């Protein structure tokens, strides 16, 4: 049975099945430009996070648009 998607940040859902990580981001989202940054933020984990369903595996994701 596939794992249920887990929200791990702003506009980021992950699933782990058979030791494979799937990351889903809605590219239609736009949260604006963070202060001092060159891109509009589409999705972010806000730093490193532990991936649910793993033994402490960490990731960091930022998706942006100029």
PDBQT receptor file of N, H, CA, C and O in Angstrom, charges set to zero:
ATOM      1  N   UNK A   1       0.843  -1.185   0.000  1.00  0.00    +0.000 N 
ATOM      2  CA  UNK A   1       0.000   0.000   0.000  1.00  0.00    +0.000 C 
ATOM      3  C   UNK A   1       0.886   1.246   0.000  1.00  0.00    +0.000 C 
ATOM      4  O   UNK A   1       1.789   1.349   0.830  1.00  0.00    +0.000 OA
ATOM      5  N   UNK A   2       0.647   2.209  -0.924  1.00  0.00    +0.000 N 
ATOM      6  H   UNK A   2      -0.086   2.125  -1.599  1.00  0.00    +0.000 HD
ATOM      7  CA  UNK A   2       1.461   3.422  -0.984  1.00  0.00    +0.000 C 
ATOM      8  C   UNK A   2       1.304   4.263   0.280  1.00  0.00    +0.000 C 
ATOM      9  O   UNK A   2       0.236   4.308   0.892  1.00  0.00    +0.000 OA
ATOM     10  N   UNK A   3       2.387   4.919   0.649  1.00  0.00    +0.000 N 
ATOM     11  H   UNK A   3       3.254   4.882   0.152  1.00  0.00    +0.000 HD
ATOM     12  CA  UNK A   3       2.338   5.833   1.783  1.00  0.00    +0.000 C 
ATOM     13  C   UNK A   3       1.513   7.062   1.412  1.00  0.00    +0.000 C 
ATOM     14  O   UNK A   3       1.420   7.432   0.241  1.00  0.00    +0.000 OA
ATOM     15  N   UNK A   4       0.925   7.679   2.415  1.00  0.00    +0.000 N 
ATOM     16  H   UNK A   4       1.001   7.378   3.365  1.00  0.00    +0.000 HD
ATOM     17  CA  UNK A   4       0.173   8.910   2.221  1.00  0.00    +0.000 C 
ATOM     18  C   UNK A   4       1.147  10.073   2.110  1.00  0.00    +0.000 C 
ATOM     19  O   UNK A   4       2.167  10.092   2.798  1.00  0.00    +0.000 OA
ATOM     20  N   UNK A   5       0.845  11.046   1.249  1.00  0.00    +0.000 N 
ATOM     21  H   UNK A   5       0.017  11.030   0.690  1.00  0.00    +0.000 HD
ATOM     22  CA  UNK A   5       1.689  12.231   1.106  1.00  0.00    +0.000 C 
ATOM     23  C   UNK A   5       1.693  13.017   2.407  1.00  0.00    +0.000 C 
ATOM     24  O   UNK A   5       0.673  13.125   3.088  1.00  0.00    +0.000 OA
ATOM     25  N   UNK A   6       2.863  13.567   2.743  1.00  0.00    +0.000 N 
ATOM     26  H   UNK A   6       3.692  13.478   2.190  1.00  0.00    +0.000 HD
ATOM     27  CA  UNK A   6       3.035  14.368   3.950  1.00  0.00    +0.000 C 
ATOM     28  C   UNK A   6       3.504  15.763   3.559  1.00  0.00    +0.000 C 
ATOM     29  O   UNK A   6       4.447  15.894   2.779  1.00  0.00    +0.000 OA
ATOM     30  N   UNK A   7       2.868  16.803   4.080  1.00  0.00    +0.000 N 
ATOM     31  H   UNK A   7       2.101  16.696   4.713  1.00  0.00    +0.000 HD
ATOM     32  CA  UNK A   7       3.300  18.178   3.843  1.00  0.00    +0.000 C 
ATOM     33  C   UNK A   7       4.533  18.426   4.703  1.00  0.00    +0.000 C 
ATOM     34  O   UNK A   7       4.503  18.220   5.916  1.00  0.00    +0.000 OA
ATOM     35  N   UNK A   8       5.635  18.877   4.059  1.00  0.00    +0.000 N 
ATOM     36  H   UNK A   8       5.659  19.045   3.074  1.00  0.00    +0.000 HD
ATOM     37  CA  UNK A   8       6.882  19.086   4.802  1.00  0.00    +0.000 C 
ATOM     38  C   UNK A   8       7.388  20.516   4.707  1.00  0.00    +0.000 C 
ATOM     39  O   UNK A   8       8.487  20.818   5.171  1.00  0.00    +0.000 OA
ATOM     40  N   UNK A   9       6.615  21.375   4.124  1.00  0.00    +0.000 N 
ATOM     41  H   UNK A   9       5.722  21.129   3.747  1.00  0.00    +0.000 HD
ATOM     42  CA  UNK A   9       7.013  22.773   3.992  1.00  0.00    +0.000 C 
ATOM     43  C   UNK A   9       5.923  23.541   3.288  1.00  0.00    +0.000 C 
ATOM     44  O   UNK A   9       4.789  23.077   3.163  1.00  0.00    +0.000 OA
ATOM     45  N   UNK A  10       6.278  24.713   2.832  1.00  0.00    +0.000 N 
ATOM     46  H   UNK A  10       7.199  25.090   2.933  1.00  0.00    +0.000 HD
ATOM     47  CA  UNK A  10       5.338  25.561   2.129  1.00  0.00    +0.000 C 
ATOM     48  C   UNK A  10       5.203  25.050   0.691  1.00  0.00    +0.000 C 
ATOM     49  O   UNK A  10       6.123  25.215  -0.110  1.00  0.00    +0.000 OA
ATOM     50  N   UNK A  11       4.071  24.433   0.359  1.00  0.00    +0.000 N 
ATOM     51  H   UNK A  11       3.323  24.299   1.009  1.00  0.00    +0.000 HD
ATOM     52  CA  UNK A  11       3.762  23.931  -0.976  1.00  0.00    +0.000 C 
ATOM     53  C   UNK A  11       4.626  22.723  -1.360  1.00  0.00    +0.000 C 
ATOM     54  O   UNK A  11       4.929  22.544  -2.539  1.00  0.00    +0.000 OA
ATOM     55  N   UNK A  12       5.024  21.900  -0.401  1.00  0.00    +0.000 N 
ATOM     56  H   UNK A  12       4.778  22.045   0.557  1.00  0.00    +0.000 HD
ATOM     57  CA  UNK A  12       5.818  20.707  -0.682  1.00  0.00    +0.000 C 
ATOM     58  C   UNK A  12       5.184  19.510   0.024  1.00  0.00    +0.000 C 
ATOM     59  O   UNK A  12       4.975  19.525   1.237  1.00  0.00    +0.000 OA
ATOM     60  N   UNK A  13       4.882  18.470  -0.763  1.00  0.00    +0.000 N 
ATOM     61  H   UNK A  13       5.052  18.458  -1.748  1.00  0.00    +0.000 HD
ATOM     62  CA  UNK A  13       4.412  17.198  -0.215  1.00  0.00    +0.000 C 
ATOM     63  C   UNK A  13       5.389  16.111  -0.623  1.00  0.00    +0.000 C 
ATOM     64  O   UNK A  13       5.889  16.113  -1.748  1.00  0.00    +0.000 OA
ATOM     65  N   UNK A  14       5.665  15.182   0.286  1.00  0.00    +0.000 N 
ATOM     66  H   UNK A  14       5.259  15.181   1.200  1.00  0.00    +0.000 HD
ATOM     67  CA  UNK A  14       6.561  14.072  -0.035  1.00  0.00    +0.000 C 
ATOM     68  C   UNK A  14       5.896  12.749   0.291  1.00  0.00    +0.000 C 
ATOM     69  O   UNK A  14       5.057  12.658   1.187  1.00  0.00    +0.000 OA
ATOM     70  N   UNK A  15       6.289  11.721  -0.457  1.00  0.00    +0.000 N 
ATOM     71  H   UNK A  15       6.971  11.795  -1.185  1.00  0.00    +0.000 HD
ATOM     72  CA  UNK A  15       5.928  10.343  -0.134  1.00  0.00    +0.000 C 
ATOM     73  C   UNK A  15       7.190   9.503  -0.249  1.00  0.00    +0.000 C 
ATOM     74  O   UNK A  15       8.076   9.795  -1.053  1.00  0.00    +0.000 OA
ATOM     75  N   UNK A  16       7.260   8.449   0.570  1.00  0.00    +0.000 N 
ATOM     76  H   UNK A  16       6.540   8.212   1.223  1.00  0.00    +0.000 HD
ATOM     77  CA  UNK A  16       8.359   7.498   0.503  1.00  0.00    +0.000 C 
ATOM     78  C   UNK A  16       7.741   6.121   0.298  1.00  0.00    +0.000 C 
ATOM     79  O   UNK A  16       6.964   5.648   1.126  1.00  0.00    +0.000 OA
ATOM     80  N   UNK A  17       8.095   5.486  -0.813  1.00  0.00    +0.000 N 
ATOM     81  H   UNK A  17       8.726   5.871  -1.486  1.00  0.00    +0.000 HD
ATOM     82  CA  UNK A  17       7.624   4.145  -1.147  1.00  0.00    +0.000 C 
ATOM     83  C   UNK A  17       8.809   3.329  -1.626  1.00  0.00    +0.000 C 
ATOM     84  O   UNK A  17       9.519   3.745  -2.542  1.00  0.00    +0.000 OA
ATOM     85  N   UNK A  18       9.033   2.168  -1.017  1.00  0.00    +0.000 N 
ATOM     86  H   UNK A  18       8.457   1.830  -0.273  1.00  0.00    +0.000 HD
ATOM     87  CA  UNK A  18      10.125   1.279  -1.416  1.00  0.00    +0.000 C 
ATOM     88  C   UNK A  18      11.455   2.023  -1.496  1.00  0.00    +0.000 C 
ATOM     89  O   UNK A  18      12.202   1.861  -2.461  1.00  0.00    +0.000 OA
ATOM     90  N   UNK A  19      11.753   2.837  -0.485  1.00  0.00    +0.000 N 
ATOM     91  H   UNK A  19      11.146   2.969   0.299  1.00  0.00    +0.000 HD
ATOM     92  CA  UNK A  19      13.001   3.605  -0.409  1.00  0.00    +0.000 C 
ATOM     93  C   UNK A  19      13.177   4.611  -1.540  1.00  0.00    +0.000 C 
ATOM     94  O   UNK A  19      14.303   4.987  -1.868  1.00  0.00    +0.000 OA
ATOM     95  N   UNK A  20      12.071   5.049  -2.139  1.00  0.00    +0.000 N 
ATOM     96  H   UNK A  20      11.156   4.744  -1.873  1.00  0.00    +0.000 HD
ATOM     97  CA  UNK A  20      12.123   6.081  -3.169  1.00  0.00    +0.000 C 
ATOM     98  C   UNK A  20      11.320   7.280  -2.699  1.00  0.00    +0.000 C 
ATOM     99  O   UNK A  20      10.170   7.153  -2.279  1.00  0.00    +0.000 OA
ATOM    100  N   UNK A  21      11.946   8.446  -2.777  1.00  0.00    +0.000 N 
ATOM    101  H   UNK A  21      12.880   8.549  -3.118  1.00  0.00    +0.000 HD
ATOM    102  CA  UNK A  21      11.326   9.696  -2.356  1.00  0.00    +0.000 C 
ATOM    103  C   UNK A  21      10.686  10.381  -3.557  1.00  0.00    +0.000 C 
ATOM    104  O   UNK A  21      11.324  10.557  -4.595  1.00  0.00    +0.000 OA
ATOM    105  N   UNK A  22       9.414  10.766  -3.408  1.00  0.00    +0.000 N 
ATOM    106  H   UNK A  22       8.895  10.623  -2.565  1.00  0.00    +0.000 HD
ATOM    107  CA  UNK A  22       8.723  11.556  -4.419  1.00  0.00    +0.000 C 
ATOM    108  C   UNK A  22       8.376  12.902  -3.803  1.00  0.00    +0.000 C 
ATOM    109  O   UNK A  22       7.788  12.968  -2.723  1.00  0.00    +0.000 OA
ATOM    110  N   UNK A  23       8.744  13.977  -4.498  1.00  0.00    +0.000 N 
ATOM    111  H   UNK A  23       9.221  13.923  -5.375  1.00  0.00    +0.000 HD
ATOM    112  CA  UNK A  23       8.474  15.340  -4.036  1.00  0.00    +0.000 C 
ATOM    113  C   UNK A  23       7.463  15.961  -4.996  1.00  0.00    +0.000 C 
ATOM    114  O   UNK A  23       7.646  15.930  -6.213  1.00  0.00    +0.000 OA
ATOM    115  N   UNK A  24       6.386  16.529  -4.430  1.00  0.00    +0.000 N 
ATOM    116  H   UNK A  24       6.237  16.554  -3.441  1.00  0.00    +0.000 HD
ATOM    117  CA  UNK A  24       5.374  17.175  -5.265  1.00  0.00    +0.000 C 
ATOM    118  C   UNK A  24       5.273  18.649  -4.894  1.00  0.00    +0.000 C 
ATOM    119  O   UNK A  24       5.117  19.002  -3.725  1.00  0.00    +0.000 OA
ATOM    120  N   UNK A  25       5.367  19.511  -5.925  1.00  0.00    +0.000 N 
ATOM    121  H   UNK A  25       5.493  19.224  -6.875  1.00  0.00    +0.000 HD
ATOM    122  CA  UNK A  25       5.275  20.962  -5.762  1.00  0.00    +0.000 C 
ATOM    123  C   UNK A  25       4.296  21.486  -6.802  1.00  0.00    +0.000 C 
ATOM    124  O   UNK A  25       4.379  21.122  -7.974  1.00  0.00    +0.000 OA
ATOM    125  N   UNK A  26       3.371  22.337  -6.380  1.00  0.00    +0.000 N 
ATOM    126  H   UNK A  26       3.304  22.633  -5.427  1.00  0.00    +0.000 HD
ATOM    127  CA  UNK A  26       2.438  22.979  -7.308  1.00  0.00    +0.000 C 
ATOM    128  C   UNK A  26       3.141  24.205  -7.893  1.00  0.00    +0.000 C 
ATOM    129  O   UNK A  26       3.287  25.219  -7.209  1.00  0.00    +0.000 OA
ATOM    130  N   UNK A  27       3.575  24.119  -9.148  1.00  0.00    +0.000 N 
ATOM    131  H   UNK A  27       3.456  23.296  -9.703  1.00  0.00    +0.000 HD
ATOM    132  CA  UNK A  27       4.333  25.200  -9.767  1.00  0.00    +0.000 C 
ATOM    133  C   UNK A  27       3.491  26.432 -10.074  1.00  0.00    +0.000 C 
ATOM    134  O   UNK A  27       4.038  27.467 -10.457  1.00  0.00    +0.000 OA
ATOM    135  N   UNK A  28       2.182  26.345  -9.915  1.00  0.00    +0.000 N 
ATOM    136  H   UNK A  28       1.738  25.504  -9.604  1.00  0.00    +0.000 HD
ATOM    137  CA  UNK A  28       1.304  27.498 -10.137  1.00  0.00    +0.000 C 
ATOM    138  C   UNK A  28       1.297  28.439  -8.933  1.00  0.00    +0.000 C 
ATOM    139  O   UNK A  28       0.839  29.576  -9.047  1.00  0.00    +0.000 OA
ATOM    140  N   UNK A  29       1.795  27.984  -7.782  1.00  0.00    +0.000 N 
ATOM    141  H   UNK A  29       2.166  27.061  -7.689  1.00  0.00    +0.000 HD
ATOM    142  CA  UNK A  29       1.824  28.817  -6.576  1.00  0.00    +0.000 C 
ATOM    143  C   UNK A  29       2.920  29.878  -6.691  1.00  0.00    +0.000 C 
ATOM    144  O   UNK A  29       3.907  29.682  -7.401  1.00  0.00    +0.000 OA
ATOM    145  N   UNK A  30       2.745  30.993  -5.995  1.00  0.00    +0.000 N 
ATOM    146  H   UNK A  30       1.944  31.152  -5.418  1.00  0.00    +0.000 HD
ATOM    147  CA  UNK A  30       3.773  32.043  -5.932  1.00  0.00    +0.000 C 
ATOM    148  C   UNK A  30       3.582  32.798  -4.630  1.00  0.00    +0.000 C 
ATOM    149  O   UNK A  30       2.560  33.453  -4.428  1.00  0.00    +0.000 OA
ATOM    150  N   UNK A  31       4.575  32.705  -3.743  1.00  0.00    +0.000 N 
ATOM    151  H   UNK A  31       5.406  32.173  -3.907  1.00  0.00    +0.000 HD
ATOM    152  CA  UNK A  31       4.479  33.345  -2.433  1.00  0.00    +0.000 C 
ATOM    153  C   UNK A  31       5.250  34.660  -2.373  1.00  0.00    +0.000 C 
ATOM    154  O   UNK A  31       5.479  35.206  -1.293  1.00  0.00    +0.000 OA
ATOM    155  N   UNK A  32       5.650  35.165  -3.543  1.00  0.00    +0.000 N 
ATOM    156  H   UNK A  32       5.464  34.722  -4.420  1.00  0.00    +0.000 HD
ATOM    157  CA  UNK A  32       6.334  36.445  -3.587  1.00  0.00    +0.000 C 
ATOM    158  C   UNK A  32       7.833  36.301  -3.369  1.00  0.00    +0.000 C 
ATOM    159  O   UNK A  32       8.354  35.197  -3.209  1.00  0.00    +0.000 OA
ATOM    160  N   UNK A  33       8.507  37.430  -3.367  1.00  0.00    +0.000 N 
ATOM    161  H   UNK A  33       8.084  38.327  -3.497  1.00  0.00    +0.000 HD
ATOM    162  CA  UNK A  33       9.951  37.478  -3.253  1.00  0.00    +0.000 C 
ATOM    163  C   UNK A  33      10.363  37.712  -1.799  1.00  0.00    +0.000 C 
ATOM    164  O   UNK A  33      10.018  38.741  -1.217  1.00  0.00    +0.000 OA
ATOM    165  N   UNK A  34      11.097  36.764  -1.209  1.00  0.00    +0.000 N 
ATOM    166  H   UNK A  34      11.377  35.928  -1.681  1.00  0.00    +0.000 HD
ATOM    167  CA  UNK A  34      11.593  36.984   0.151  1.00  0.00    +0.000 C 
ATOM    168  C   UNK A  34      12.554  38.174   0.164  1.00  0.00    +0.000 C 
ATOM    169  O   UNK A  34      13.261  38.414  -0.815  1.00  0.00    +0.000 OA
ATOM    170  N   UNK A  35      12.579  38.896   1.242  1.00  0.00    +0.000 N 
ATOM    171  H   UNK A  35      12.005  38.701   2.038  1.00  0.00    +0.000 HD
ATOM    172  CA  UNK A  35      13.441  40.074   1.360  1.00  0.00    +0.000 C 
ATOM    173  C   UNK A  35      14.901  39.713   1.079  1.00  0.00    +0.000 C 
ATOM    174  O   UNK A  35      15.451  38.783   1.668  1.00  0.00    +0.000 OA
ATOM    175  N   UNK A  36      15.508  40.459   0.177  1.00  0.00    +0.000 N 
ATOM    176  H   UNK A  36      15.062  41.215  -0.302  1.00  0.00    +0.000 HD
ATOM    177  CA  UNK A  36      16.912  40.246  -0.147  1.00  0.00    +0.000 C 
ATOM    178  C   UNK A  36      17.185  39.100  -1.105  1.00  0.00    +0.000 C 
ATOM    179  O   UNK A  36      18.347  38.787  -1.367  1.00  0.00    +0.000 OA
ATOM    180  N   UNK A  37      16.150  38.468  -1.633  1.00  0.00    +0.000 N 
ATOM    181  H   UNK A  37      15.206  38.722  -1.420  1.00  0.00    +0.000 HD
ATOM    182  CA  UNK A  37      16.331  37.340  -2.544  1.00  0.00    +0.000 C 
ATOM    183  C   UNK A  37      16.029  37.767  -3.983  1.00  0.00    +0.000 C 
ATOM    184  O   UNK A  37      15.312  38.740  -4.216  1.00  0.00    +0.000 OA
ATOM    185  N   UNK A  38      16.588  37.022  -4.944  1.00  0.00    +0.000 N 
ATOM    186  H   UNK A  38      17.171  36.232  -4.754  1.00  0.00    +0.000 HD
ATOM    187  CA  UNK A  38      16.448  37.371  -6.354  1.00  0.00    +0.000 C 
ATOM    188  C   UNK A  38      15.288  36.652  -7.042  1.00  0.00    +0.000 C 
ATOM    189  O   UNK A  38      14.991  36.935  -8.203  1.00  0.00    +0.000 OA
ATOM    190  N   UNK A  39      14.632  35.729  -6.344  1.00  0.00    +0.000 N 
ATOM    191  H   UNK A  39      14.873  35.499  -5.401  1.00  0.00    +0.000 HD
ATOM    192  CA  UNK A  39      13.562  34.941  -6.973  1.00  0.00    +0.000 C 
ATOM    193  C   UNK A  39      12.300  34.949  -6.129  1.00  0.00    +0.000 C 
ATOM    194  O   UNK A  39      12.349  35.070  -4.905  1.00  0.00    +0.000 OA
ATOM    195  N   UNK A  40      11.160  34.816  -6.816  1.00  0.00    +0.000 N 
ATOM    196  H   UNK A  40      11.120  34.718  -7.810  1.00  0.00    +0.000 HD
ATOM    197  CA  UNK A  40       9.895  34.592  -6.110  1.00  0.00    +0.000 C 
ATOM    198  C   UNK A  40       9.873  33.160  -5.609  1.00  0.00    +0.000 C 
ATOM    199  O   UNK A  40      10.301  32.242  -6.309  1.00  0.00    +0.000 OA
ATOM    200  N   UNK A  41       9.373  32.969  -4.396  1.00  0.00    +0.000 N 
ATOM    201  H   UNK A  41       9.025  33.714  -3.827  1.00  0.00    +0.000 HD
ATOM    202  CA  UNK A  41       9.318  31.640  -3.773  1.00  0.00    +0.000 C 
ATOM    203  C   UNK A  41       8.066  30.903  -4.228  1.00  0.00    +0.000 C 
ATOM    204  O   UNK A  41       6.950  31.401  -4.081  1.00  0.00    +0.000 OA
ATOM    205  N   UNK A  42       8.265  29.710  -4.783  1.00  0.00    +0.000 N 
ATOM    206  H   UNK A  42       9.172  29.306  -4.903  1.00  0.00    +0.000 HD
ATOM    207  CA  UNK A  42       7.163  28.826  -5.159  1.00  0.00    +0.000 C 
ATOM    208  C   UNK A  42       6.956  27.779  -4.076  1.00  0.00    +0.000 C 
ATOM    209  O   UNK A  42       5.820  27.433  -3.752  1.00  0.00    +0.000 OA
ATOM    210  N   UNK A  43       8.061  27.269  -3.509  1.00  0.00    +0.000 N 
ATOM    211  H   UNK A  43       8.984  27.550  -3.773  1.00  0.00    +0.000 HD
ATOM    212  CA  UNK A  43       7.988  26.241  -2.468  1.00  0.00    +0.000 C 
ATOM    213  C   UNK A  43       9.285  26.250  -1.666  1.00  0.00    +0.000 C 
ATOM    214  O   UNK A  43      10.349  26.565  -2.198  1.00  0.00    +0.000 OA
ATOM    215  N   UNK A  44       9.190  25.901  -0.382  1.00  0.00    +0.000 N 
ATOM    216  H   UNK A  44       8.325  25.645   0.050  1.00  0.00    +0.000 HD
ATOM    217  CA  UNK A  44      10.386  25.852   0.455  1.00  0.00    +0.000 C 
ATOM    218  C   UNK A  44      10.141  24.999   1.692  1.00  0.00    +0.000 C 
ATOM    219  O   UNK A  44       9.048  24.987   2.258  1.00  0.00    +0.000 OA
ATOM    220  N   UNK A  45      11.197  24.283   2.097  1.00  0.00    +0.000 N 
ATOM    221  H   UNK A  45      12.085  24.293   1.637  1.00  0.00    +0.000 HD
ATOM    222  CA  UNK A  45      11.127  23.568   3.374  1.00  0.00    +0.000 C 
ATOM    223  C   UNK A  45      11.538  24.478   4.518  1.00  0.00    +0.000 C 
ATOM    224  O   UNK A  45      11.337  24.132   5.683  1.00  0.00    +0.000 OA
ATOM    225  N   UNK A  46      12.113  25.642   4.208  1.00  0.00    +0.000 N 
ATOM    226  H   UNK A  46      12.277  25.924   3.262  1.00  0.00    +0.000 HD
ATOM    227  CA  UNK A  46      12.538  26.568   5.259  1.00  0.00    +0.000 C 
ATOM    228  C   UNK A  46      13.813  26.119   5.947  1.00  0.00    +0.000 C 
ATOM    229  O   UNK A  46      14.063  26.504   7.089  1.00  0.00    +0.000 OA
ATOM    230  N   UNK A  47      14.613  25.323   5.286  1.00  0.00    +0.000 N 
ATOM    231  H   UNK A  47      14.410  25.011   4.358  1.00  0.00    +0.000 HD
ATOM    232  CA  UNK A  47      15.840  24.768   5.859  1.00  0.00    +0.000 C 
ATOM    233  C   UNK A  47      15.795  23.254   5.790  1.00  0.00    +0.000 C 
ATOM    234  O   UNK A  47      14.898  22.678   5.173  1.00  0.00    +0.000 OA
ATOM    235  N   UNK A  48      16.767  22.609   6.427  1.00  0.00    +0.000 N 
ATOM    236  H   UNK A  48      17.495  23.076   6.928  1.00  0.00    +0.000 HD
ATOM    237  CA  UNK A  48      16.805  21.145   6.408  1.00  0.00    +0.000 C 
ATOM    238  C   UNK A  48      15.709  20.568   7.293  1.00  0.00    +0.000 C 
ATOM    239  O   UNK A  48      15.456  21.066   8.390  1.00  0.00    +0.000 OA
ATOM    240  N   UNK A  49      15.056  19.505   6.803  1.00  0.00    +0.000 N 
ATOM    241  H   UNK A  49      15.262  19.100   5.912  1.00  0.00    +0.000 HD
ATOM    242  CA  UNK A  49      14.024  18.797   7.563  1.00  0.00    +0.000 C 
ATOM    243  C   UNK A  49      14.296  17.301   7.459  1.00  0.00    +0.000 C 
ATOM    244  O   UNK A  49      14.920  16.840   6.503  1.00  0.00    +0.000 OA
ATOM    245  N   UNK A  50      13.824  16.547   8.448  1.00  0.00    +0.000 N 
ATOM    246  H   UNK A  50      13.317  16.922   9.225  1.00  0.00    +0.000 HD
ATOM    247  CA  UNK A  50      13.906  15.091   8.390  1.00  0.00    +0.000 C 
ATOM    248  C   UNK A  50      12.734  14.598   7.551  1.00  0.00    +0.000 C 
ATOM    249  O   UNK A  50      11.592  14.997   7.780  1.00  0.00    +0.000 OA
ATOM    250  N   UNK A  51      13.015  13.732   6.579  1.00  0.00    +0.000 N 
ATOM    251  H   UNK A  51      13.942  13.409   6.394  1.00  0.00    +0.000 HD
ATOM    252  CA  UNK A  51      11.971  13.206   5.715  1.00  0.00    +0.000 C 
ATOM    253  C   UNK A  51      11.165  12.163   6.484  1.00  0.00    +0.000 C 
ATOM    254  O   UNK A  51      11.728  11.164   6.932  1.00  0.00    +0.000 OA
ATOM    255  N   UNK A  52       9.848  12.376   6.646  1.00  0.00    +0.000 N 
ATOM    256  H   UNK A  52       9.391  13.187   6.282  1.00  0.00    +0.000 HD
ATOM    257  CA  UNK A  52       9.020  11.405   7.370  1.00  0.00    +0.000 C 
ATOM    258  C   UNK A  52       9.105  10.021   6.725  1.00  0.00    +0.000 C 
ATOM    259  O   UNK A  52       9.139   9.898   5.500  1.00  0.00    +0.000 OA
ATOM    260  N   UNK A  53       9.139   8.994   7.552  1.00  0.00    +0.000 N 
ATOM    261  H   UNK A  53       9.111   9.093   8.547  1.00  0.00    +0.000 HD
ATOM    262  CA  UNK A  53       9.172   7.627   7.053  1.00  0.00    +0.000 C 
ATOM    263  C   UNK A  53      10.572   7.133   6.741  1.00  0.00    +0.000 C 
ATOM    264  O   UNK A  53      10.738   6.058   6.164  1.00  0.00    +0.000 OA
ATOM    265  N   UNK A  54      11.602   7.924   7.123  1.00  0.00    +0.000 N 
ATOM    266  H   UNK A  54      11.467   8.797   7.591  1.00  0.00    +0.000 HD
ATOM    267  CA  UNK A  54      12.987   7.516   6.909  1.00  0.00    +0.000 C 
ATOM    268  C   UNK A  54      13.703   7.427   8.248  1.00  0.00    +0.000 C 
ATOM    269  O   UNK A  54      13.172   7.834   9.281  1.00  0.00    +0.000 OA
ATOM    270  N   UNK A  55      14.895   6.898   8.213  1.00  0.00    +0.000 N 
ATOM    271  H   UNK A  55      15.326   6.567   7.374  1.00  0.00    +0.000 HD
ATOM    272  CA  UNK A  55      15.720   6.777   9.413  1.00  0.00    +0.000 C 
ATOM    273  C   UNK A  55      16.626   7.998   9.544  1.00  0.00    +0.000 C 
ATOM    274  O   UNK A  55      17.850   7.872   9.566  1.00  0.00    +0.000 OA
ATOM    275  N   UNK A  56      16.009   9.189   9.631  1.00  0.00    +0.000 N 
ATOM    276  H   UNK A  56      15.014   9.291   9.613  1.00  0.00    +0.000 HD
ATOM    277  CA  UNK A  56      16.773  10.412   9.843  1.00  0.00    +0.000 C 
ATOM    278  C   UNK A  56      17.348  11.041   8.590  1.00  0.00    +0.000 C 
ATOM    279  O   UNK A  56      18.206  11.919   8.685  1.00  0.00    +0.000 OA
ATOM    280  N   UNK A  57      16.895  10.614   7.405  1.00  0.00    +0.000 N 
ATOM    281  H   UNK A  57      16.198   9.901   7.327  1.00  0.00    +0.000 HD
ATOM    282  CA  UNK A  57      17.365  11.232   6.165  1.00  0.00    +0.000 C 
ATOM    283  C   UNK A  57      16.828  12.656   6.119  1.00  0.00    +0.000 C 
ATOM    284  O   UNK A  57      15.660  12.902   6.421  1.00  0.00    +0.000 OA
ATOM    285  N   UNK A  58      17.702  13.597   5.732  1.00  0.00    +0.000 N 
ATOM    286  H   UNK A  58      18.650  13.397   5.486  1.00  0.00    +0.000 HD
ATOM    287  CA  UNK A  58      17.320  15.011   5.707  1.00  0.00    +0.000 C 
ATOM    288  C   UNK A  58      17.344  15.553   4.282  1.00  0.00    +0.000 C 
ATOM    289  O   UNK A  58      18.033  15.023   3.410  1.00  0.00    +0.000 OA
ATOM    290  N   UNK A  59      16.574  16.626   4.064  1.00  0.00    +0.000 N 
ATOM    291  H   UNK A  59      16.014  17.056   4.772  1.00  0.00    +0.000 HD
ATOM    292  CA  UNK A  59      16.585  17.310   2.777  1.00  0.00    +0.000 C 
ATOM    293  C   UNK A  59      16.274  18.782   2.984  1.00  0.00    +0.000 C 
ATOM    294  O   UNK A  59      15.706  19.187   3.998  1.00  0.00    +0.000 OA
ATOM    295  N   UNK A  60      16.661  19.565   1.996  1.00  0.00    +0.000 N 
ATOM    296  H   UNK A  60      17.123  19.237   1.171  1.00  0.00    +0.000 HD
ATOM    297  CA  UNK A  60      16.331  20.981   1.956  1.00  0.00    +0.000 C 
ATOM    298  C   UNK A  60      15.902  21.292   0.532  1.00  0.00    +0.000 C 
ATOM    299  O   UNK A  60      16.586  20.914  -0.419  1.00  0.00    +0.000 OA
ATOM    300  N   UNK A  61      14.765  21.984   0.374  1.00  0.00    +0.000 N 
ATOM    301  H   UNK A  61      14.209  22.291   1.147  1.00  0.00    +0.000 HD
ATOM    302  CA  UNK A  61      14.248  22.287  -0.962  1.00  0.00    +0.000 C 
ATOM    303  C   UNK A  61      13.845  23.752  -1.015  1.00  0.00    +0.000 C 
ATOM    304  O   UNK A  61      13.205  24.274  -0.102  1.00  0.00    +0.000 OA
ATOM    305  N   UNK A  62      14.234  24.401  -2.104  1.00  0.00    +0.000 N 
ATOM    306  H   UNK A  62      14.754  23.977  -2.846  1.00  0.00    +0.000 HD
ATOM    307  CA  UNK A  62      13.750  25.741  -2.433  1.00  0.00    +0.000 C 
ATOM    308  C   UNK A  62      13.446  25.743  -3.925  1.00  0.00    +0.000 C 
ATOM    309  O   UNK A  62      14.305  25.397  -4.736  1.00  0.00    +0.000 OA
ATOM    310  N   UNK A  63      12.240  26.127  -4.284  1.00  0.00    +0.000 N 
ATOM    311  H   UNK A  63      11.543  26.408  -3.624  1.00  0.00    +0.000 HD
ATOM    312  CA  UNK A  63      11.853  26.239  -5.687  1.00  0.00    +0.000 C 
ATOM    313  C   UNK A  63      11.463  27.691  -5.909  1.00  0.00    +0.000 C 
ATOM    314  O   UNK A  63      10.619  28.230  -5.195  1.00  0.00    +0.000 OA
ATOM    315  N   UNK A  64      12.083  28.325  -6.907  1.00  0.00    +0.000 N 
ATOM    316  H   UNK A  64      12.770  27.887  -7.488  1.00  0.00    +0.000 HD
ATOM    317  CA  UNK A  64      11.810  29.738  -7.154  1.00  0.00    +0.000 C 
ATOM    318  C   UNK A  64      11.707  30.058  -8.623  1.00  0.00    +0.000 C 
ATOM    319  O   UNK A  64      12.031  29.244  -9.488  1.00  0.00    +0.000 OA
ATOM    320  N   UNK A  65      11.244  31.278  -8.883  1.00  0.00    +0.000 N 
ATOM    321  H   UNK A  65      10.981  31.939  -8.180  1.00  0.00    +0.000 HD
ATOM    322  CA  UNK A  65      11.076  31.769 -10.255  1.00  0.00    +0.000 C 
ATOM    323  C   UNK A  65      11.589  33.204 -10.327  1.00  0.00    +0.000 C 
ATOM    324  O   UNK A  65      11.280  34.025  -9.464  1.00  0.00    +0.000 OA
ATOM    325  N   UNK A  66      12.357  33.492 -11.341  1.00  0.00    +0.000 N 
ATOM    326  H   UNK A  66      12.608  32.825 -12.043  1.00  0.00    +0.000 HD
ATOM    327  CA  UNK A  66      12.842  34.887 -11.552  1.00  0.00    +0.000 C 
ATOM    328  C   UNK A  66      11.738  35.747 -12.071  1.00  0.00    +0.000 C 
ATOM    329  O   UNK A  66      11.942  36.937 -12.309  1.00  0.00    +0.000 OA
TER     330      UNK A  66
